[in-house]
C-alpha cells in the first residue's frame, strides 16, 4: 500500500497540525511519523488508519490508487 504524501500534507495543513501534534494525535513516535511524511517508510494498515483518524479524513483519501 502506498500513501499519497501530497494529500497527507494537504490534510495536515487543513487540520492546522504540526508534526508534533500529529505525533500526539496518532500515538506514533516522532521518527515514525517523520519517516512516513518523507516517504521513507511504508506504514502498516493500522498506522494508515491512525493517520487518517488524526487528520479527520477517510483512509481512502490518502491511499494512492493504482490504475
VENWO-V852436 format. One record per backbone hydrogen bond with DSSP energy under -0.5 kcal/mol. NH is the residue of the N-H (numbers start at 1). CO is the residue of the C=O. E is the energy in kcal/mol with one decimal. If there is no record, write none. Layout:
BEGIN
((NH & CO & E) (NH & CO & E))
END
This chain:
BEGIN
((4 & 62 & -3.1) (5 & 3 & -1.1) (8 & 4 & -1.9) (9 & 5 & -2.4) (10 & 6 & -2.0) (11 & 7 & -2.5) (12 & 8 & -2.5) (13 & 9 & -2.2) (14 & 10 & -2.7) (15 & 11 & -2.1) (16 & 13 & -1.0) (17 & 12 & -2.3) (22 & 18 & -2.3) (23 & 19 & -2.5) (24 & 20 & -2.2) (25 & 21 & -2.5) (26 & 22 & -2.1) (27 & 23 & -2.3) (28 & 23 & -0.5) (33 & 29 & -2.3) (34 & 30 & -2.7) (35 & 31 & -2.5) (36 & 32 & -2.1) (37 & 33 & -2.7) (38 & 34 & -1.6) (39 & 36 & -1.5) (40 & 35 & -2.7) (41 & 35 & -1.1) (43 & 41 & -0.7) (48 & 44 & -2.2) (49 & 45 & -2.2) (50 & 46 & -2.3) (51 & 47 & -2.4) (52 & 48 & -2.5) (53 & 49 & -2.5) (54 & 50 & -2.4) (55 & 51 & -2.0) (56 & 52 & -0.6) (56 & 53 & -0.9) (57 & 52 & -2.4) (61 & 58 & -1.9) (62 & 59 & -1.8) (63 & 59 & -0.7) (64 & 2 & -3.0) (66 & 64 & -0.6))
END
